[in-house]
Amino acid sequence: MEQLAMPLQATAVAVNEEIVSRPSWETTVLSDGDRIALFQAIAGG
């Protein structure tokens, strides 16, 4: 996410359509074929 310049405090991560909790980000093991989705919260009205 650092390479994408995404702010960590406003980002959610999902692996294979399952949300990964922030404390688990560093220990989550990825496998070939895993689908990763990054979501960034934005303000709007």
PDB file of N, CA, C, O and CB in Angstrom:
ATOM      1  N   MET A   1       0.816  -1.184   0.000  1.00  0.00           N
ATOM      2  CA  MET A   1       0.000   0.000   0.000  1.00  0.00           C
ATOM      3  C   MET A   1       0.865   1.254   0.000  1.00  0.00           C
ATOM      4  O   MET A   1       0.461   2.302  -0.505  1.00  0.00           O
ATOM      5  CB  MET A   1      -0.931  -0.006   1.193  1.00  0.00           C
ATOM      6  N   GLU A   2       2.049   1.134   0.569  1.00  0.00           N
ATOM      7  CA  GLU A   2       2.952   2.282   0.529  1.00  0.00           C
ATOM      8  C   GLU A   2       3.294   2.639  -0.913  1.00  0.00           C
ATOM      9  O   GLU A   2       3.366   3.818  -1.259  1.00  0.00           O
ATOM     10  CB  GLU A   2       4.235   1.990   1.328  1.00  0.00           C
ATOM     11  N   GLN A   3       3.505   1.633  -1.752  1.00  0.00           N
ATOM     12  CA  GLN A   3       3.834   1.886  -3.151  1.00  0.00           C
ATOM     13  C   GLN A   3       2.685   2.551  -3.887  1.00  0.00           C
ATOM     14  O   GLN A   3       2.909   3.270  -4.860  1.00  0.00           O
ATOM     15  CB  GLN A   3       4.209   0.593  -3.845  1.00  0.00           C
ATOM     16  N   LEU A   4       1.450   2.320  -3.435  1.00  0.00           N
ATOM     17  CA  LEU A   4       0.274   2.930  -4.054  1.00  0.00           C
ATOM     18  C   LEU A   4      -0.074   4.270  -3.421  1.00  0.00           C
ATOM     19  O   LEU A   4      -1.015   4.935  -3.855  1.00  0.00           O
ATOM     20  CB  LEU A   4      -0.914   1.993  -3.952  1.00  0.00           C
ATOM     21  N   ALA A   5       0.676   4.671  -2.403  1.00  0.00           N
ATOM     22  CA  ALA A   5       0.445   5.922  -1.671  1.00  0.00           C
ATOM     23  C   ALA A   5      -0.955   5.969  -1.064  1.00  0.00           C
ATOM     24  O   ALA A   5      -1.608   7.012  -1.069  1.00  0.00           O
ATOM     25  CB  ALA A   5       0.649   7.124  -2.598  1.00  0.00           C
ATOM     26  N   MET A   6      -1.411   4.827  -0.542  1.00  0.00           N
ATOM     27  CA  MET A   6      -2.725   4.760   0.107  1.00  0.00           C
ATOM     28  C   MET A   6      -2.543   4.990   1.603  1.00  0.00           C
ATOM     29  O   MET A   6      -1.698   4.349   2.227  1.00  0.00           O
ATOM     30  CB  MET A   6      -3.424   3.385  -0.165  1.00  0.00           C
ATOM     31  N   PRO A   7      -3.324   5.895   2.185  1.00  0.00           N
ATOM     32  CA  PRO A   7      -3.218   6.118   3.632  1.00  0.00           C
ATOM     33  C   PRO A   7      -3.731   4.898   4.395  1.00  0.00           C
ATOM     34  O   PRO A   7      -4.846   4.437   4.150  1.00  0.00           O
ATOM     35  CB  PRO A   7      -4.007   7.385   4.051  1.00  0.00           C
ATOM     36  N   LEU A   8      -2.932   4.383   5.307  1.00  0.00           N
ATOM     37  CA  LEU A   8      -3.300   3.168   6.021  1.00  0.00           C
ATOM     38  C   LEU A   8      -4.549   3.337   6.873  1.00  0.00           C
ATOM     39  O   LEU A   8      -5.343   2.404   6.997  1.00  0.00           O
ATOM     40  CB  LEU A   8      -2.160   2.724   6.888  1.00  0.00           C
ATOM     41  N   GLN A   9      -4.735   4.516   7.459  1.00  0.00           N
ATOM     42  CA  GLN A   9      -5.859   4.714   8.372  1.00  0.00           C
ATOM     43  C   GLN A   9      -7.209   4.751   7.667  1.00  0.00           C
ATOM     44  O   GLN A   9      -8.239   4.663   8.335  1.00  0.00           O
ATOM     45  CB  GLN A   9      -5.666   5.986   9.142  1.00  0.00           C
ATOM     46  N   ALA A  10      -7.242   4.876   6.379  1.00  0.00           N
ATOM     47  CA  ALA A  10      -8.520   4.945   5.653  1.00  0.00           C
ATOM     48  C   ALA A  10      -8.639   3.817   4.635  1.00  0.00           C
ATOM     49  O   ALA A  10      -9.324   3.957   3.622  1.00  0.00           O
ATOM     50  CB  ALA A  10      -8.663   6.302   4.946  1.00  0.00           C
ATOM     51  N   THR A  11      -7.965   2.691   4.908  1.00  0.00           N
ATOM     52  CA  THR A  11      -7.919   1.606   3.938  1.00  0.00           C
ATOM     53  C   THR A  11      -8.397   0.296   4.558  1.00  0.00           C
ATOM     54  O   THR A  11      -8.093  -0.001   5.713  1.00  0.00           O
ATOM     55  CB  THR A  11      -6.503   1.445   3.388  1.00  0.00           C
ATOM     56  N   ALA A  12      -9.138  -0.475   3.789  1.00  0.00           N
ATOM     57  CA  ALA A  12      -9.548  -1.822   4.186  1.00  0.00           C
ATOM     58  C   ALA A  12      -8.981  -2.797   3.161  1.00  0.00           C
ATOM     59  O   ALA A  12      -8.812  -2.464   1.988  1.00  0.00           O
ATOM     60  CB  ALA A  12     -11.118  -1.946   4.287  1.00  0.00           C
ATOM     61  N   VAL A  13      -8.691  -4.005   3.627  1.00  0.00           N
ATOM     62  CA  VAL A  13      -8.098  -5.028   2.771  1.00  0.00           C
ATOM     63  C   VAL A  13      -8.966  -6.280   2.808  1.00  0.00           C
ATOM     64  O   VAL A  13      -9.439  -6.696   3.866  1.00  0.00           O
ATOM     65  CB  VAL A  13      -6.643  -5.353   3.216  1.00  0.00           C
ATOM     66  N   ALA A  14      -9.166  -6.872   1.632  1.00  0.00           N
ATOM     67  CA  ALA A  14      -9.870  -8.153   1.555  1.00  0.00           C
ATOM     68  C   ALA A  14      -9.019  -9.119   0.737  1.00  0.00           C
ATOM     69  O   ALA A  14      -8.409  -8.739  -0.263  1.00  0.00           O
ATOM     70  CB  ALA A  14     -11.296  -7.983   0.921  1.00  0.00           C
ATOM     71  N   VAL A  15      -8.988 -10.359   1.173  1.00  0.00           N
ATOM     72  CA  VAL A  15      -8.315 -11.424   0.435  1.00  0.00           C
ATOM     73  C   VAL A  15      -9.368 -12.487   0.151  1.00  0.00           C
ATOM     74  O   VAL A  15      -9.979 -13.038   1.067  1.00  0.00           O
ATOM     75  CB  VAL A  15      -7.083 -12.019   1.240  1.00  0.00           C
ATOM     76  N   ASN A  16      -9.564 -12.762  -1.121  1.00  0.00           N
ATOM     77  CA  ASN A  16     -10.579 -13.735  -1.540  1.00  0.00           C
ATOM     78  C   ASN A  16     -11.949 -13.401  -0.945  1.00  0.00           C
ATOM     79  O   ASN A  16     -12.660 -14.273  -0.446  1.00  0.00           O
ATOM     80  CB  ASN A  16     -10.159 -15.154  -1.126  1.00  0.00           C
ATOM     81  N   GLU A  17     -12.289 -12.136  -1.013  1.00  0.00           N
ATOM     82  CA  GLU A  17     -13.587 -11.616  -0.577  1.00  0.00           C
ATOM     83  C   GLU A  17     -13.812 -11.699   0.932  1.00  0.00           C
ATOM     84  O   GLU A  17     -14.951 -11.612   1.389  1.00  0.00           O
ATOM     85  CB  GLU A  17     -14.682 -12.361  -1.277  1.00  0.00           C
ATOM     86  N   GLU A  18     -12.738 -11.865   1.715  1.00  0.00           N
ATOM     87  CA  GLU A  18     -12.817 -11.868   3.175  1.00  0.00           C
ATOM     88  C   GLU A  18     -12.001 -10.691   3.700  1.00  0.00           C
ATOM     89  O   GLU A  18     -10.819 -10.551   3.384  1.00  0.00           O
ATOM     90  CB  GLU A  18     -12.301 -13.225   3.772  1.00  0.00           C
ATOM     91  N   ILE A  19     -12.646  -9.847   4.508  1.00  0.00           N
ATOM     92  CA  ILE A  19     -11.938  -8.705   5.080  1.00  0.00           C
ATOM     93  C   ILE A  19     -10.841  -9.209   6.010  1.00  0.00           C
ATOM     94  O   ILE A  19     -11.060 -10.121   6.807  1.00  0.00           O
ATOM     95  CB  ILE A  19     -12.916  -7.766   5.841  1.00  0.00           C
ATOM     96  N   VAL A  20      -9.659  -8.607   5.902  1.00  0.00           N
ATOM     97  CA  VAL A  20      -8.533  -8.931   6.774  1.00  0.00           C
ATOM     98  C   VAL A  20      -8.426  -7.813   7.802  1.00  0.00           C
ATOM     99  O   VAL A  20      -8.303  -6.644   7.437  1.00  0.00           O
ATOM    100  CB  VAL A  20      -7.189  -9.100   5.960  1.00  0.00           C
ATOM    101  N   SER A  21      -8.470  -8.163   9.081  1.00  0.00           N
ATOM    102  CA  SER A  21      -8.383  -7.142  10.125  1.00  0.00           C
ATOM    103  C   SER A  21      -7.004  -6.488  10.099  1.00  0.00           C
ATOM    104  O   SER A  21      -6.004  -7.123   9.766  1.00  0.00           O
ATOM    105  CB  SER A  21      -8.665  -7.756  11.520  1.00  0.00           C
ATOM    106  N   ARG A  22      -6.974  -5.236  10.449  1.00  0.00           N
ATOM    107  CA  ARG A  22      -5.716  -4.480  10.416  1.00  0.00           C
ATOM    108  C   ARG A  22      -4.598  -5.166  11.211  1.00  0.00           C
ATOM    109  O   ARG A  22      -3.468  -5.217  10.725  1.00  0.00           O
ATOM    110  CB  ARG A  22      -5.944  -3.074  10.963  1.00  0.00           C
ATOM    111  N   PRO A  23      -4.866  -5.699  12.418  1.00  0.00           N
ATOM    112  CA  PRO A  23      -3.772  -6.373  13.139  1.00  0.00           C
ATOM    113  C   PRO A  23      -3.224  -7.604  12.411  1.00  0.00           C
ATOM    114  O   PRO A  23      -2.112  -8.046  12.699  1.00  0.00           O
ATOM    115  CB  PRO A  23      -4.250  -6.786  14.512  1.00  0.00           C
ATOM    116  N   SER A  24      -3.986  -8.153  11.481  1.00  0.00           N
ATOM    117  CA  SER A  24      -3.553  -9.353  10.748  1.00  0.00           C
ATOM    118  C   SER A  24      -2.844  -9.049   9.439  1.00  0.00           C
ATOM    119  O   SER A  24      -2.353  -9.965   8.779  1.00  0.00           O
ATOM    120  CB  SER A  24      -4.735 -10.226  10.468  1.00  0.00           C
ATOM    121  N   TRP A  25      -2.781  -7.788   9.053  1.00  0.00           N
ATOM    122  CA  TRP A  25      -2.185  -7.443   7.759  1.00  0.00           C
ATOM    123  C   TRP A  25      -0.775  -8.000   7.605  1.00  0.00           C
ATOM    124  O   TRP A  25      -0.453  -8.587   6.572  1.00  0.00           O
ATOM    125  CB  TRP A  25      -2.158  -5.936   7.585  1.00  0.00           C
ATOM    126  N   GLU A  26       0.060  -7.824   8.608  1.00  0.00           N
ATOM    127  CA  GLU A  26       1.470  -8.206   8.473  1.00  0.00           C
ATOM    128  C   GLU A  26       1.687  -9.709   8.545  1.00  0.00           C
ATOM    129  O   GLU A  26       2.720 -10.201   8.092  1.00  0.00           O
ATOM    130  CB  GLU A  26       2.287  -7.534   9.544  1.00  0.00           C
ATOM    131  N   THR A  27       0.734 -10.450   9.104  1.00  0.00           N
ATOM    132  CA  THR A  27       0.933 -11.891   9.271  1.00  0.00           C
ATOM    133  C   THR A  27       0.092 -12.732   8.314  1.00  0.00           C
ATOM    134  O   THR A  27       0.196 -13.959   8.318  1.00  0.00           O
ATOM    135  CB  THR A  27       0.615 -12.283  10.686  1.00  0.00           C
ATOM    136  N   THR A  28      -0.734 -12.090   7.499  1.00  0.00           N
ATOM    137  CA  THR A  28      -1.562 -12.832   6.551  1.00  0.00           C
ATOM    138  C   THR A  28      -0.687 -13.395   5.435  1.00  0.00           C
ATOM    139  O   THR A  28       0.060 -12.664   4.785  1.00  0.00           O
ATOM    140  CB  THR A  28      -2.676 -11.928   5.965  1.00  0.00           C
ATOM    141  N   VAL A  29      -0.793 -14.691   5.227  1.00  0.00           N
ATOM    142  CA  VAL A  29      -0.008 -15.367   4.194  1.00  0.00           C
ATOM    143  C   VAL A  29      -0.841 -15.414   2.916  1.00  0.00           C
ATOM    144  O   VAL A  29      -1.998 -15.833   2.927  1.00  0.00           O
ATOM    145  CB  VAL A  29       0.412 -16.811   4.648  1.00  0.00           C
ATOM    146  N   LEU A  30      -0.233 -14.978   1.822  1.00  0.00           N
ATOM    147  CA  LEU A  30      -0.901 -15.004   0.521  1.00  0.00           C
ATOM    148  C   LEU A  30      -0.415 -16.205  -0.282  1.00  0.00           C
ATOM    149  O   LEU A  30       0.745 -16.607  -0.190  1.00  0.00           O
ATOM    150  CB  LEU A  30      -0.643 -13.690  -0.260  1.00  0.00           C
ATOM    151  N   SER A  31      -1.319 -16.764  -1.063  1.00  0.00           N
ATOM    152  CA  SER A  31      -0.994 -17.907  -1.916  1.00  0.00           C
ATOM    153  C   SER A  31      -1.207 -17.531  -3.374  1.00  0.00           C
ATOM    154  O   SER A  31      -1.922 -16.577  -3.680  1.00  0.00           O
ATOM    155  CB  SER A  31      -1.852 -19.141  -1.541  1.00  0.00           C
ATOM    156  N   ASP A  32      -0.584 -18.285  -4.268  1.00  0.00           N
ATOM    157  CA  ASP A  32      -0.808 -18.067  -5.696  1.00  0.00           C
ATOM    158  C   ASP A  32      -2.299 -18.128  -5.984  1.00  0.00           C
ATOM    159  O   ASP A  32      -2.994 -19.025  -5.507  1.00  0.00           O
ATOM    160  CB  ASP A  32      -0.042 -19.112  -6.548  1.00  0.00           C
ATOM    161  N   GLY A  33      -2.781 -17.189  -6.753  1.00  0.00           N
ATOM    162  CA  GLY A  33      -4.177 -17.173  -7.134  1.00  0.00           C
ATOM    163  C   GLY A  33      -5.081 -16.406  -6.187  1.00  0.00           C
ATOM    164  O   GLY A  33      -6.256 -16.207  -6.495  1.00  0.00           O
ATOM    165  N   ASP A  34      -4.564 -15.964  -5.031  1.00  0.00           N
ATOM    166  CA  ASP A  34      -5.385 -15.163  -4.120  1.00  0.00           C
ATOM    167  C   ASP A  34      -5.791 -13.868  -4.797  1.00  0.00           C
ATOM    168  O   ASP A  34      -5.026 -13.284  -5.565  1.00  0.00           O
ATOM    169  CB  ASP A  34      -4.628 -14.867  -2.804  1.00  0.00           C
ATOM    170  N   ARG A  35      -7.000 -13.430  -4.503  1.00  0.00           N
ATOM    171  CA  ARG A  35      -7.494 -12.161  -5.032  1.00  0.00           C
ATOM    172  C   ARG A  35      -7.460 -11.138  -3.908  1.00  0.00           C
ATOM    173  O   ARG A  35      -8.045 -11.349  -2.846  1.00  0.00           O
ATOM    174  CB  ARG A  35      -8.938 -12.306  -5.621  1.00  0.00           C
ATOM    175  N   ILE A  36      -6.775 -10.036  -4.148  1.00  0.00           N
ATOM    176  CA  ILE A  36      -6.611  -8.990  -3.141  1.00  0.00           C
ATOM    177  C   ILE A  36      -7.373  -7.755  -3.591  1.00  0.00           C
ATOM    178  O   ILE A  36      -7.258  -7.317  -4.736  1.00  0.00           O
ATOM    179  CB  ILE A  36      -5.106  -8.660  -2.909  1.00  0.00           C
ATOM    180  N   ALA A  37      -8.153  -7.203  -2.670  1.00  0.00           N
ATOM    181  CA  ALA A  37      -8.887  -5.968  -2.950  1.00  0.00           C
ATOM    182  C   ALA A  37      -8.532  -4.948  -1.882  1.00  0.00           C
ATOM    183  O   ALA A  37      -8.515  -5.259  -0.691  1.00  0.00           O
ATOM    184  CB  ALA A  37     -10.433  -6.216  -2.994  1.00  0.00           C
ATOM    185  N   LEU A  38      -8.247  -3.727  -2.319  1.00  0.00           N
ATOM    186  CA  LEU A  38      -7.969  -2.617  -1.412  1.00  0.00           C
ATOM    187  C   LEU A  38      -9.080  -1.601  -1.563  1.00  0.00           C
ATOM    188  O   LEU A  38      -9.454  -1.233  -2.677  1.00  0.00           O
ATOM    189  CB  LEU A  38      -6.575  -1.973  -1.700  1.00  0.00           C
ATOM    190  N   PHE A  39      -9.605  -1.152  -0.440  1.00  0.00           N
ATOM    191  CA  PHE A  39     -10.683  -0.171  -0.437  1.00  0.00           C
ATOM    192  C   PHE A  39     -10.216   1.048   0.325  1.00  0.00           C
ATOM    193  O   PHE A  39      -9.665   0.931   1.419  1.00  0.00           O
ATOM    194  CB  PHE A  39     -11.981  -0.751   0.183  1.00  0.00           C
ATOM    195  N   GLN A  40     -10.434   2.212  -0.247  1.00  0.00           N
ATOM    196  CA  GLN A  40     -10.041   3.457   0.402  1.00  0.00           C
ATOM    197  C   GLN A  40     -11.287   4.285   0.667  1.00  0.00           C
ATOM    198  O   GLN A  40     -12.064   4.571  -0.243  1.00  0.00           O
ATOM    199  CB  GLN A  40      -9.025   4.248  -0.465  1.00  0.00           C
ATOM    200  N   ALA A  41     -11.467   4.667   1.931  1.00  0.00           N
ATOM    201  CA  ALA A  41     -12.601   5.509   2.302  1.00  0.00           C
ATOM    202  C   ALA A  41     -12.369   6.930   1.793  1.00  0.00           C
ATOM    203  O   ALA A  41     -11.265   7.467   1.891  1.00  0.00           O
ATOM    204  CB  ALA A  41     -12.814   5.506   3.841  1.00  0.00           C
ATOM    205  N   ILE A  42     -13.422   7.524   1.251  1.00  0.00           N
ATOM    206  CA  ILE A  42     -13.338   8.909   0.798  1.00  0.00           C
ATOM    207  C   ILE A  42     -14.533   9.672   1.349  1.00  0.00           C
ATOM    208  O   ILE A  42     -15.619   9.118   1.520  1.00  0.00           O
ATOM    209  CB  ILE A  42     -13.289   8.995  -0.760  1.00  0.00           C
ATOM    210  N   ALA A  43     -14.317  10.930   1.619  1.00  0.00           N
ATOM    211  CA  ALA A  43     -15.394  11.779   2.128  1.00  0.00           C
ATOM    212  C   ALA A  43     -16.219  12.300   0.956  1.00  0.00           C
ATOM    213  O   ALA A  43     -15.704  12.530  -0.138  1.00  0.00           O
ATOM    214  CB  ALA A  43     -14.826  12.960   2.970  1.00  0.00           C
ATOM    215  N   GLY A  44     -17.466  12.473   1.207  1.00  0.00           N
ATOM    216  CA  GLY A  44     -18.322  12.995   0.148  1.00  0.00           C
ATOM    217  C   GLY A  44     -19.686  13.346   0.710  1.00  0.00           C
ATOM    218  O   GLY A  44     -19.959  13.177   1.899  1.00  0.00           O
ATOM    219  N   GLY A  45     -20.503  13.823  -0.148  1.00  0.00           N
ATOM    220  CA  GLY A  45     -21.813  14.202   0.363  1.00  0.00           C
ATOM    221  C   GLY A  45     -22.893  14.010  -0.654  1.00  0.00           C
ATOM    222  O   GLY A  45     -24.060  14.286  -0.375  1.00  0.00           O
TER     223      GLY A  45
END
